[in-house]
């Protein structure tokens, strides 16, 4: 059985979420700035999420998913 370090799992999940957010945002034709404005976040926050640099709370994940029109689980799937 392989041992998985929690930091590598969270980094991988952060990158997956970031990719999924970017894919969905661009498919909707929404800029980072506009998405951030709709969520009440700063544009740099959205950029850092998309680059996989942010460890989101479940609440933030839910807010992003709702604004992007998907279920939260859809942002976690590779």
Secondary structure, 3 states (H helix, E strand, C coil): CCCCCHHHHHHHHHHHHHHHHHHHHHHCCCCHHHHHHHHCCCHHHHHHHHCCCCCCCHHHHHHHHHHHCCCHHHHCCC
